[in-house]
């Protein structure tokens, strides 16, 4: 029996069901109830977590078989008002959101990239992360998995009857005061060959669009537990309708909202913007998409594993996984003799403790006793291998693996990874690749930015900014970055993950050792000491602030996008210098950006009146459409500027 603050992950449907069952009076008190629950002691006894909810000793229990609370009946309260009390809904709303799409790689991807704003932030949720993104966390894969769709009966399909953002809803909804209970049913897969979206998918997409539009209208401060529950309800409906990409994106929005409202130091506004944009985009396009586009928008509930024969792999590096949705572990990257990348992961429900210790856990492939830390420097010979489309190795019963010799980064076959021109690597990452960059850099110094310290380097004449891949204090990324800043002049090979920005920027993951030839450092699991730096390196001190050049005028539009995500529609409805901003965008040749900004501000300020002069409710769907247009535009321009920056 242990005492800790971490609660088990709760399925989205459970949270939505419990919040929906509350009376209007209790729903108004839900956010306060969550805050009170956070101060109560939590005791874990096996798969059961107990919380003392009041001074009388009433106990709230959460049964998390398999690490996830998957049924509302698994949350029990002993207070006098149970089961209609506030405590059950408050506990579910305070707990991390479980990934119920059947895709644990979404947890893995979120931890390895999504939490750090990798390339293609807006689109990361469809692959569950960018790296930035999927199988059951911590579960071994069967040797011969079968895609879910193969066992499904064909479903009737219809053409969309109208735009998803039309004023008239396509389904009947209950009053917001008494939302209908959430049905916890079996996911109905839809065959890949379906020409257009099924009626249930159109309805689920409409619900997801409306839920995110409500969040954009309210902003982070106004998006309390009730609005989050509506979004979780939409995510659950999307999963049941066969839209795992939309479901994953909606859950990512809830996770980011909770981090923002809790003032979590790891919260990044760009991640919330990306999750909102992804959910809106998928929900907006599903009713009109057909064929391959629709298949991509649906996403994949479980990555299929295909046989890949025998593999000879060489360890590259290992990185910890720690997500806001309650998953933790490690992912080790390897490469074969042809330079193809493969990953071995161990991701399961857990917190920072599991992420820190995962590097010393044995990898779950075959009977090998190698740990992730050892595999990152050694090799692996695998027979009967099964591999997902993203390169993740399966751990089925038919897979055999033994330890083999590794290779130095400057020796074959790993040396070829650094021989590919940087511009090609960036282009591959921006096109939806794994996002890893294999760079040779000269360390220059450091600079302090709003998001934290940044390591400056020269990469073949391109000024490069390398940032920490995760900000959690239990992980050594930022401490290692500060030490490396004192090793100015060192020329090192590094592995980083691209960040789509107007300048050359990446997340630093691993590097050669500054003084020991042939050795390397995994910056998320190894800790550098000052003794590891060159003898002439000064002791690391405060990072000097450096003035940065003026931003491109595009920031005028991006700033409005971020303001709306944070403060809600009303922030943009206030009178301001919008005319001057639009005029400046036009002067710099960004006429489209100026027009988009005008529409965004007009949608935010529009309020019509009825015959009696009373203000009608704001058109949240129009504002959501305008915001989505602005977000997608800035994302695409950022990608173009990013490619240009890396080309020097």
C-alpha positions as CSV (number, residue, x, y, z in Angstrom):
1,X,0.0,0.0,0.0
2,X,1.5,3.3,-1.1
3,X,0.6,7.0,-0.7
4,X,0.8,9.1,-3.9
5,X,-1.0,11.9,-5.7
6,X,-1.4,10.2,-9.1
7,X,-4.8,8.9,-9.9
8,X,-5.4,6.1,-12.4
9,X,-6.5,7.0,-16.0
10,X,-10.3,7.1,-16.5
11,X,-12.0,6.3,-19.8
12,X,-13.6,9.3,-21.5
13,X,-17.0,7.6,-21.5
14,X,-16.9,7.2,-17.7
15,X,-16.2,10.8,-17.0
16,X,-18.8,12.0,-19.5
17,X,-21.4,9.6,-18.0
18,X,-20.7,10.7,-14.4
19,X,-20.8,14.4,-15.2
20,X,-24.0,14.0,-17.3
21,X,-25.7,12.4,-14.3
22,X,-25.1,15.4,-12.1
23,X,-28.0,17.9,-11.4
24,X,-27.5,21.4,-12.7
25,X,-26.8,22.6,-9.2
26,X,-24.0,20.1,-8.7
27,X,-22.5,20.7,-12.2
28,X,-22.0,24.4,-11.2
29,X,-20.0,23.2,-8.2
30,X,-17.9,20.6,-10.1
31,X,-14.8,22.7,-10.6
32,X,-14.7,23.6,-6.9
33,X,-15.2,20.0,-6.0
34,X,-12.2,19.0,-8.2
35,X,-10.0,21.6,-6.4
36,X,-11.0,20.3,-3.0
37,X,-10.4,16.7,-4.0
38,X,-6.8,17.6,-5.0
39,X,-5.9,18.4,-1.4
40,X,-7.2,15.0,-0.1
41,X,-4.8,12.1,0.6
42,X,-4.6,9.4,-2.0
43,X,-3.7,5.8,-1.1
44,X,-3.0,3.0,-3.6
45,X,-3.6,-0.6,-2.7
46,X,-2.9,-2.7,-5.7
47,X,-5.3,-1.8,-8.5
48,X,-7.5,0.2,-6.1
49,X,-7.0,3.8,-5.3
50,X,-8.8,5.3,-2.2
51,X,-9.4,9.0,-1.4
52,X,-10.8,10.4,1.8
53,X,-13.3,12.8,0.6
54,X,-14.5,14.5,3.8
55,X,-13.6,15.1,7.5
56,X,-16.0,12.2,8.5
57,X,-13.7,9.7,6.8
58,X,-16.0,8.9,3.8
59,X,-13.9,7.0,1.3
60,X,-14.0,7.2,-2.5
61,X,-12.6,4.1,-4.3
62,X,-11.4,3.8,-7.9
63,X,-10.8,0.2,-9.3
64,X,-8.3,0.4,-12.1
65,X,-7.9,-3.1,-13.4
66,X,-5.3,-2.9,-16.1
67,X,-4.4,0.6,-15.0
68,X,-7.6,2.1,-16.4
69,X,-11.0,2.9,-14.9
70,X,-13.2,1.6,-17.7
71,X,-16.6,1.5,-16.0
72,X,-18.6,4.1,-14.0
73,X,-19.4,1.4,-11.4
74,X,-15.7,1.1,-10.7
75,X,-15.8,4.5,-9.0
76,X,-17.6,4.2,-5.6
77,X,-18.2,6.7,-2.9
78,X,-19.1,6.1,0.7
79,X,-20.6,9.5,1.5
80,X,-24.3,9.9,2.4
81,X,-25.3,11.3,-1.0
82,X,-23.7,8.5,-3.0
83,X,-24.1,7.4,-5.8
84,X,-25.6,10.8,-6.8
85,X,-22.8,12.8,-5.1
86,X,-20.3,15.2,-6.6
87,X,-17.3,13.2,-5.5
88,X,-17.5,10.5,-8.2
89,X,-17.6,13.0,-11.1
90,X,-14.9,15.1,-9.5
91,X,-12.5,12.2,-9.2
92,X,-13.1,11.1,-12.8
93,X,-12.6,14.7,-14.0
94,X,-9.4,15.1,-11.9
95,X,-7.9,11.9,-13.2
96,X,-5.9,11.6,-16.5
97,X,-7.9,10.7,-19.6
98,X,-7.3,7.1,-20.7
99,X,-6.5,6.4,-24.3
100,X,-9.4,4.1,-25.3
101,X,-8.8,4.1,-29.1
102,X,-6.8,0.9,-28.8
103,X,-3.7,2.7,-29.9
104,X,-1.0,2.9,-27.3
105,X,1.3,4.5,-29.7
106,X,-0.7,7.6,-29.2
107,X,0.6,7.7,-25.7
108,X,4.0,6.8,-26.9
109,X,3.9,9.5,-29.6
110,X,2.6,12.1,-27.3
111,X,5.4,11.5,-24.9
112,X,8.1,11.4,-27.6
113,X,6.9,14.4,-29.5
114,X,3.5,15.7,-29.0
115,X,4.3,17.1,-25.6
116,X,7.2,19.0,-27.0
117,X,5.7,20.6,-30.1
118,X,7.4,18.7,-32.8
119,X,7.0,19.2,-36.5
120,X,3.5,19.3,-37.7
121,X,1.8,20.0,-34.4
122,X,-1.6,20.3,-35.9
123,X,-1.5,16.9,-37.5
124,X,0.2,14.9,-34.9
125,X,-2.9,13.5,-33.3
126,X,-3.7,11.4,-36.3
127,X,-0.6,9.4,-35.8
128,X,-0.8,10.1,-32.2
129,X,2.0,12.4,-31.6
130,X,4.5,13.6,-34.1
131,X,6.9,11.7,-32.5
132,X,4.9,15.5,-31.7
133,X,1.8,11.1,-31.7
134,X,-0.5,2.9,-31.7
135,X,-1.1,0.0,-29.7
136,X,-2.3,-0.8,-26.2
137,X,0.3,0.8,-23.8
138,X,2.4,-1.8,-22.3
139,X,0.6,-4.8,-23.9
140,X,2.4,-7.3,-26.1
141,X,1.2,-7.6,-29.6
142,X,0.0,-10.9,-31.1
143,X,2.2,-12.5,-33.6
144,X,-0.3,-12.1,-36.4
145,X,-2.6,-9.2,-35.7
146,X,-5.7,-8.8,-37.9
147,X,-7.0,-5.3,-38.8
148,X,-10.3,-4.7,-37.1
149,X,-12.1,-3.7,-40.3
150,X,-11.6,-7.2,-41.8
151,X,-14.2,-8.7,-39.4
152,X,-16.8,-6.0,-39.8
153,X,-20.0,-6.2,-41.8
154,X,-20.3,-3.6,-44.5
155,X,-22.2,-0.5,-43.4
156,X,-24.7,1.6,-45.4
157,X,-23.2,4.9,-46.4
158,X,-24.7,8.2,-47.4
159,X,-23.5,11.4,-48.9
160,X,-23.4,14.3,-46.4
161,X,-26.7,16.2,-46.5
162,X,-25.2,19.5,-45.5
163,X,-22.1,21.2,-44.1
164,X,-21.1,20.1,-40.6
165,X,-21.0,23.7,-39.5
166,X,-24.5,24.6,-40.7
167,X,-26.8,26.4,-38.4
168,X,-29.2,23.4,-38.2
169,X,-27.7,20.4,-36.3
170,X,-27.9,17.0,-38.0
171,X,-28.9,15.2,-34.8
172,X,-31.2,15.8,-31.9
173,X,-29.5,16.8,-28.7
174,X,-30.7,17.1,-25.2
175,X,-30.7,20.3,-23.2
176,X,-27.3,21.3,-21.9
177,X,-28.9,21.4,-18.4
178,X,-29.7,17.7,-18.6
179,X,-27.4,16.0,-21.1
180,X,-28.3,12.5,-22.1
181,X,-26.4,9.7,-20.6
182,X,-23.4,8.4,-22.5
183,X,-23.9,5.0,-24.0
184,X,-20.9,2.7,-23.4
185,X,-21.0,0.4,-26.4
186,X,-18.8,-1.5,-28.7
187,X,-16.9,0.3,-31.3
188,X,-18.4,-0.3,-34.8
189,X,-15.6,-0.4,-37.3
190,X,-16.2,0.9,-40.8
191,X,-14.5,-0.8,-43.7
192,X,-11.6,1.1,-45.4
193,X,-13.3,0.8,-48.8
194,X,-16.4,2.8,-47.8
195,X,-16.8,5.6,-50.4
196,X,-18.2,8.2,-48.0
197,X,-18.7,8.7,-44.3
198,X,-21.5,6.7,-42.6
199,X,-24.3,8.6,-40.9
200,X,-23.0,7.8,-37.5
201,X,-19.6,9.3,-38.4
202,X,-21.2,12.5,-39.7
203,X,-23.2,12.8,-36.5
204,X,-20.1,12.1,-34.4
205,X,-18.0,14.6,-36.4
206,X,-20.8,17.3,-36.0
207,X,-20.8,16.7,-32.2
208,X,-17.0,17.0,-32.0
209,X,-17.0,20.2,-34.0
210,X,-19.7,21.7,-31.7
211,X,-17.8,20.7,-28.6
212,X,-14.6,22.3,-29.7
213,X,-16.4,25.4,-30.9
214,X,-17.8,25.7,-27.3
215,X,-14.2,25.5,-25.9
216,X,-13.0,28.2,-28.3
217,X,-15.9,30.4,-27.3
218,X,-15.1,30.0,-23.6
219,X,-11.2,29.8,-23.6
220,X,-9.2,27.9,-21.1
221,X,-10.5,29.7,-18.1
222,X,-14.1,29.0,-19.1
223,X,-13.6,25.4,-20.2
224,X,-14.2,23.8,-16.9
225,X,-15.1,20.2,-16.1
226,X,-18.5,20.4,-17.7
227,X,-17.3,21.5,-21.1
228,X,-14.5,19.0,-20.9
229,X,-17.0,16.3,-20.2
230,X,-18.9,17.3,-23.3
231,X,-15.7,17.0,-25.3
232,X,-15.0,13.6,-23.8
233,X,-18.6,12.6,-24.8
234,X,-17.8,13.6,-28.3
235,X,-14.5,11.7,-28.3
236,X,-16.3,8.6,-27.1
237,X,-19.0,8.9,-29.8
238,X,-16.2,9.4,-32.4
239,X,-14.5,6.2,-31.2
240,X,-17.7,4.2,-31.4
241,X,-18.4,5.6,-34.9
242,X,-15.0,4.5,-36.1
243,X,-13.2,7.8,-36.0
244,X,-10.2,7.1,-33.8
245,X,-8.2,10.1,-35.1
246,X,-10.9,12.5,-34.1
247,X,-11.3,10.7,-30.7
248,X,-7.6,11.0,-30.0
249,X,-7.4,14.6,-31.0
250,X,-10.5,15.5,-28.8
251,X,-8.9,13.8,-25.8
252,X,-5.7,15.7,-26.5
253,X,-7.7,19.0,-26.2
254,X,-9.0,17.9,-22.8
255,X,-5.6,17.0,-21.6
256,X,-4.1,20.3,-22.7
257,X,-7.0,22.3,-21.1
258,X,-6.4,20.6,-17.8
259,X,-2.7,21.3,-17.9
260,X,-3.5,25.0,-18.7
261,X,-6.0,25.4,-15.9
262,X,-3.7,23.7,-13.4
263,X,-0.8,26.0,-14.4
264,X,1.3,22.9,-15.2
265,X,4.8,24.1,-16.1
266,X,4.9,21.6,-18.9
267,X,1.9,23.2,-20.6
268,X,2.5,24.7,-24.0
269,X,0.0,26.9,-25.7
270,X,1.1,25.6,-29.1
271,X,0.1,22.1,-28.1
272,X,-3.4,23.3,-27.2
273,X,-3.7,25.2,-30.5
274,X,-2.5,22.1,-32.4
275,X,-5.0,19.8,-30.7
276,X,-7.9,22.2,-31.3
277,X,-6.9,22.6,-34.9
278,X,-6.6,18.9,-35.5
279,X,-10.0,18.1,-34.0
280,X,-11.8,20.9,-35.9
281,X,-10.1,19.9,-39.2
282,X,-11.0,16.2,-38.9
283,X,-14.6,17.0,-37.8
284,X,-15.0,19.6,-40.6
285,X,-13.7,17.3,-43.4
286,X,-15.2,13.9,-42.5
287,X,-18.7,14.6,-44.0
288,X,-17.3,15.6,-47.3
289,X,-14.3,13.3,-47.7
290,X,-14.3,10.1,-49.7
291,X,-11.8,7.3,-50.5
292,X,-8.2,7.7,-49.4
293,X,-8.9,11.1,-47.8
294,X,-11.7,9.7,-45.6
295,X,-9.5,6.7,-44.6
296,X,-6.8,9.1,-43.5
297,X,-9.3,11.2,-41.6
298,X,-10.7,8.2,-39.8
299,X,-7.3,7.1,-38.6
300,X,-6.4,3.7,-37.3
301,X,-7.7,2.2,-34.1
302,X,-5.0,-0.4,-33.9
303,X,-1.8,-0.4,-36.0
304,X,-1.6,-3.6,-38.0
305,X,1.6,-5.6,-37.6
306,X,3.1,-7.4,-40.6
307,X,5.8,-10.1,-40.6
308,X,9.3,-8.7,-41.5
309,X,11.4,-11.8,-41.2
310,X,14.8,-11.5,-39.6
311,X,16.3,-8.1,-38.6
312,X,19.8,-7.0,-37.5
313,X,19.4,-3.8,-35.6
314,X,21.8,-1.3,-34.1
315,X,20.9,0.9,-31.2
316,X,20.8,4.7,-31.7
317,X,19.4,6.2,-28.5
318,X,16.6,5.9,-25.9
319,X,14.2,8.6,-24.8
320,X,11.7,8.7,-21.9
321,X,8.0,9.0,-22.4
322,X,5.9,11.1,-20.0
323,X,2.5,12.3,-21.1
324,X,-0.1,14.4,-19.5
325,X,-2.7,11.7,-20.2
326,X,-1.1,9.4,-17.6
327,X,1.3,7.2,-19.6
328,X,5.0,6.8,-19.1
329,X,7.9,4.6,-20.1
330,X,10.7,4.6,-22.7
331,X,11.2,4.3,-26.5
332,X,14.5,3.0,-27.9
333,X,15.3,3.8,-31.5
334,X,17.3,1.4,-33.6
335,X,18.4,1.2,-37.3
336,X,19.1,-1.6,-39.7
337,X,22.0,-1.8,-42.1
338,X,20.0,0.1,-44.8
339,X,19.2,3.0,-42.4
340,X,15.6,2.1,-41.8
341,X,14.5,3.0,-38.3
342,X,12.7,0.7,-35.8
343,X,11.5,1.4,-32.2
344,X,11.2,-0.8,-29.2
345,X,8.8,0.7,-26.6
346,X,7.6,0.1,-23.1
347,X,4.8,2.5,-22.4
348,X,2.1,1.9,-19.8
349,X,0.0,3.9,-17.3
350,X,2.3,5.7,-14.8
351,X,4.0,8.9,-13.9
352,X,7.4,10.5,-13.7
353,X,8.8,7.7,-11.6
354,X,8.1,5.1,-14.3
355,X,9.5,7.4,-17.0
356,X,12.8,7.9,-15.0
357,X,13.2,4.1,-14.3
358,X,12.1,2.8,-17.7
359,X,15.6,3.1,-19.2
360,X,16.7,0.3,-16.9
361,X,13.8,-2.0,-17.7
362,X,14.3,-5.0,-19.9
363,X,13.0,-4.5,-23.5
364,X,10.0,-6.5,-24.3
365,X,11.1,-8.3,-27.5
366,X,11.8,-12.0,-27.4
367,X,13.8,-13.4,-24.5
368,X,16.6,-10.8,-24.5
369,X,17.6,-9.3,-21.1
370,X,18.8,-6.0,-22.6
371,X,17.6,-2.9,-20.9
372,X,16.6,0.2,-22.9
373,X,19.7,1.9,-21.8
374,X,21.9,-1.0,-23.0
375,X,20.0,-1.5,-26.3
376,X,20.6,2.2,-27.2
377,X,24.4,1.3,-27.4
378,X,24.3,-2.4,-28.3
379,X,22.5,-4.3,-31.1
380,X,19.7,-6.8,-31.5
381,X,19.2,-9.8,-33.8
382,X,15.5,-10.5,-34.3
383,X,13.8,-13.5,-36.0
384,X,10.2,-13.7,-36.8
385,X,9.9,-10.0,-36.4
386,X,6.5,-8.2,-36.8
387,X,6.6,-4.4,-37.5
388,X,3.9,-1.7,-37.5
389,X,3.7,0.9,-40.3
390,X,5.4,3.3,-37.9
391,X,8.4,1.0,-37.4
392,X,7.4,-0.3,-33.9
393,X,8.6,-3.8,-33.3
394,X,5.9,-6.2,-32.1
395,X,6.4,-8.5,-29.0
396,X,4.3,-11.5,-30.1
397,X,4.9,-15.0,-28.9
398,X,6.6,-15.9,-32.2
399,X,9.3,-13.2,-32.0
400,X,12.8,-14.2,-31.0
401,X,15.6,-11.8,-30.2
402,X,19.2,-12.0,-28.8
403,X,21.8,-9.4,-28.0
404,X,24.3,-8.5,-30.7
405,X,27.1,-6.0,-31.1
406,X,26.3,-2.3,-31.6
407,X,27.9,0.3,-33.8
408,X,29.4,3.7,-33.2
409,X,27.6,6.7,-34.7
410,X,30.6,7.4,-36.9
411,X,30.9,3.8,-38.1
412,X,28.9,1.9,-40.6
413,X,26.0,1.3,-40.8
414,X,24.9,4.2,-38.6
415,X,27.2,6.7,-40.2
416,X,25.0,6.8,-43.3
417,X,22.2,8.4,-41.2
418,X,24.3,11.6,-40.9
419,X,25.3,11.5,-44.6
420,X,21.8,12.5,-45.8
421,X,21.6,16.2,-46.6
422,X,19.9,18.2,-43.8
423,X,17.5,19.8,-46.3
424,X,16.3,16.3,-47.3
425,X,15.8,15.2,-43.7
426,X,13.8,18.4,-42.9
427,X,11.6,17.8,-46.0
428,X,11.0,14.2,-44.9
429,X,10.0,15.3,-41.4
430,X,7.7,18.1,-42.8
431,X,6.0,15.5,-45.1
432,X,4.9,13.4,-42.1
433,X,8.0,11.3,-41.5
434,X,9.4,10.3,-38.1
435,X,10.7,13.8,-37.5
436,X,14.2,12.8,-36.4
437,X,17.2,14.8,-37.6
438,X,20.8,13.5,-37.7
439,X,23.0,16.6,-37.5
440,X,26.6,17.5,-37.1
441,X,26.8,20.8,-35.2
442,X,29.2,23.2,-33.5
443,X,28.0,24.4,-30.2
444,X,28.0,28.2,-29.9
445,X,26.4,29.2,-26.6
446,X,23.0,29.7,-25.2
447,X,20.1,32.2,-25.1
448,X,17.2,32.6,-22.8
449,X,13.7,32.5,-24.5
450,X,10.2,32.8,-23.1
451,X,9.9,29.0,-23.1
452,X,13.2,28.4,-21.4
453,X,16.9,28.2,-22.1
454,X,17.9,27.4,-25.7
455,X,21.2,26.0,-26.9
456,X,22.7,27.8,-30.0
457,X,24.6,25.8,-32.6
458,X,26.0,26.1,-36.1
459,X,24.8,23.4,-38.5
460,X,26.6,23.7,-41.8
461,X,26.2,27.5,-41.8
462,X,22.6,27.4,-40.6
463,X,22.1,29.0,-37.1
464,X,20.2,26.4,-35.1
465,X,18.4,26.5,-31.8
466,X,18.2,23.3,-29.8
467,X,15.7,23.1,-27.0
468,X,14.8,20.7,-24.2
469,X,12.6,17.8,-25.3
470,X,10.6,17.8,-22.0
471,X,10.4,20.2,-19.1
472,X,9.5,17.9,-16.3
473,X,12.1,18.4,-13.5
474,X,12.5,14.6,-13.0
475,X,13.9,14.3,-16.5
476,X,17.5,15.7,-17.0
477,X,16.9,17.3,-20.4
478,X,17.1,20.9,-19.3
479,X,20.0,20.4,-16.9
480,X,22.0,18.6,-19.6
481,X,21.2,21.5,-22.0
482,X,22.6,24.0,-19.6
483,X,25.9,22.0,-19.2
484,X,26.3,21.6,-23.0
485,X,25.9,25.4,-23.3
486,X,29.2,25.7,-21.5
487,X,31.0,23.5,-24.1
488,X,31.1,26.2,-26.7
489,X,33.2,25.3,-29.7
490,X,32.6,21.5,-29.4
491,X,31.8,19.8,-32.7
492,X,29.3,17.0,-32.1
493,X,26.9,14.7,-33.8
494,X,23.5,14.9,-32.4
495,X,20.0,13.5,-32.8
496,X,17.1,16.0,-32.6
497,X,13.4,16.2,-33.5
498,X,12.3,18.9,-35.9
499,X,10.1,21.8,-34.6
500,X,8.2,23.5,-37.3
501,X,9.0,27.2,-36.8
502,X,10.1,30.3,-38.8
503,X,13.7,29.6,-37.7
504,X,15.8,26.5,-37.6
505,X,14.8,24.8,-34.4
506,X,14.8,21.3,-33.0
507,X,14.4,19.3,-29.8
508,X,17.7,17.8,-28.6
509,X,17.4,14.1,-27.8
510,X,20.9,12.6,-27.8
511,X,24.5,13.7,-28.5
512,X,28.0,12.5,-28.7
513,X,29.9,12.8,-25.4
514,X,31.7,16.2,-25.3
515,X,35.1,14.6,-24.3
516,X,34.9,10.8,-24.6
517,X,35.2,9.6,-28.2
518,X,32.8,6.8,-29.2
519,X,30.5,7.5,-26.3
520,X,27.1,9.2,-26.4
521,X,24.6,10.7,-24.1
522,X,20.8,10.1,-24.1
523,X,19.8,13.5,-22.7
524,X,16.5,12.2,-21.3
525,X,18.0,9.4,-19.2
526,X,21.7,10.2,-18.7
527,X,23.0,13.1,-16.6
528,X,26.0,15.0,-17.7
529,X,28.4,16.3,-15.0
530,X,30.7,19.3,-15.2
531,X,33.6,16.9,-15.3
532,X,32.3,15.6,-18.6
533,X,32.9,19.0,-20.3
534,X,36.2,20.0,-22.0
535,X,38.8,21.2,-19.6
536,X,38.6,24.7,-20.9
537,X,34.9,25.0,-20.5
538,X,33.8,27.6,-18.0
539,X,31.4,26.6,-15.2
540,X,27.8,27.0,-16.4
541,X,26.2,30.2,-15.1
542,X,23.2,32.2,-15.8
543,X,22.2,32.3,-19.5
544,X,22.5,35.7,-21.0
545,X,19.5,37.2,-22.7
546,X,20.1,37.8,-26.4
547,X,17.9,40.1,-28.5
548,X,16.2,38.2,-31.3
549,X,15.4,39.8,-34.7
550,X,11.9,41.0,-35.4
551,X,9.3,38.3,-36.1
552,X,7.8,38.0,-39.5
553,X,4.5,39.8,-39.8
554,X,2.7,36.4,-39.7
555,X,3.0,36.6,-35.9
556,X,0.1,39.2,-36.0
557,X,-2.2,36.4,-37.2
558,X,-0.7,33.7,-35.1
559,X,-1.0,35.8,-32.0
560,X,-4.7,36.1,-32.5
561,X,-5.1,32.4,-33.0
562,X,-3.3,31.8,-29.7
563,X,-5.2,34.5,-27.9
564,X,-8.5,32.9,-28.9
565,X,-7.4,29.4,-27.8
566,X,-6.3,30.8,-24.4
567,X,-8.8,33.6,-23.7
568,X,-11.8,32.6,-25.9
569,X,-13.8,34.4,-28.5
570,X,-14.5,37.4,-26.3
571,X,-10.8,38.4,-26.2
572,X,-10.9,39.0,-30.0
573,X,-14.2,40.8,-29.8
574,X,-12.7,43.8,-28.0
575,X,-11.8,46.9,-30.1
576,X,-8.1,47.0,-30.9
577,X,-5.5,47.6,-33.6
578,X,-6.9,45.0,-35.9
579,X,-7.1,47.4,-38.9
580,X,-3.5,48.3,-38.5
581,X,-2.5,44.6,-38.2
582,X,-4.4,43.7,-41.4
583,X,-2.9,46.7,-43.2
584,X,0.6,45.6,-42.1
585,X,0.1,42.1,-43.4
586,X,-1.0,43.4,-46.7
587,X,2.0,45.7,-47.0
588,X,4.3,42.7,-46.5
589,X,2.6,40.7,-49.3
590,X,0.5,38.6,-46.9
591,X,-2.9,39.7,-48.3
592,X,-4.5,36.3,-47.6
593,X,-3.3,36.5,-44.0
594,X,-4.9,40.0,-43.7
595,X,-8.2,38.8,-45.1
596,X,-8.2,35.8,-42.7
597,X,-7.5,38.1,-39.8
598,X,-10.4,40.4,-40.8
599,X,-12.8,37.5,-41.0
600,X,-11.6,36.1,-37.6
601,X,-12.1,39.4,-35.8
602,X,-15.5,39.9,-37.5
603,X,-16.7,36.5,-36.5
604,X,-15.6,37.1,-32.9
605,X,-17.4,40.5,-32.7
606,X,-20.6,39.5,-34.5
607,X,-23.7,39.6,-32.3
608,X,-27.1,40.0,-33.8
609,X,-30.3,41.1,-32.0
610,X,-33.8,39.8,-32.0
611,X,-37.0,41.8,-32.6
612,X,-36.9,43.1,-29.0
613,X,-33.3,44.3,-29.2
614,X,-31.9,41.5,-27.1
615,X,-28.5,40.0,-28.1
616,X,-28.7,36.6,-29.6
617,X,-26.2,33.9,-28.7
618,X,-22.9,34.2,-30.6
619,X,-22.4,32.0,-33.7
620,X,-19.7,29.8,-32.2
621,X,-19.6,27.6,-35.3
622,X,-18.8,30.6,-37.6
623,X,-16.0,31.7,-35.2
624,X,-14.7,28.1,-35.1
625,X,-14.6,28.0,-38.9
626,X,-12.7,31.3,-39.0
627,X,-10.3,30.2,-36.3
628,X,-9.6,26.9,-38.1
629,X,-8.8,28.7,-41.3
630,X,-6.3,31.0,-39.5
631,X,-4.7,28.1,-37.6
632,X,-4.3,25.9,-40.7
633,X,-2.9,28.9,-42.7
634,X,-0.3,29.7,-40.1
635,X,0.7,26.1,-39.8
636,X,1.3,25.8,-43.5
637,X,3.2,29.1,-43.7
638,X,5.3,27.9,-40.7
639,X,6.2,24.8,-42.7
640,X,7.3,26.8,-45.7
641,X,9.4,29.2,-43.5
642,X,10.9,26.2,-41.7
643,X,12.0,24.6,-44.9
644,X,13.5,27.9,-46.0
645,X,15.3,28.5,-42.7
646,X,17.0,25.1,-42.9
647,X,18.1,25.7,-46.5
648,X,20.1,28.7,-45.3
